[in-house]
């Protein structure tokens, strides 16, 4: 797991850095591949902004949020990332469930005579 946290237009705050890395690390339990995360915490127009980019294998997730409190922004970004991860997982399950089962495939092929049978019988 590789988590990079960048502060832009802000003083580096160790408690905020620890809070963000702990929250992102908890997302690992939803993914099979190790996480590579880039978190950017910035101050723009008196709004505290959190942007996150998460990569795990071939999956890529991006979320950003701005608000008056940095901790609240981090929480909302983590919620968005978790929703994206769950949506992708559900889509993968639905894709697998939509496929024809092996038994149904074999039955369809045996009815149409596509299976090679022994011609001597």
Helices and strands as residue ranges (DSSP letters): E 2-8, H 14-25, G 26-30, E 35-44, E 47-56, E 59-67, H 70-97, H 102-112
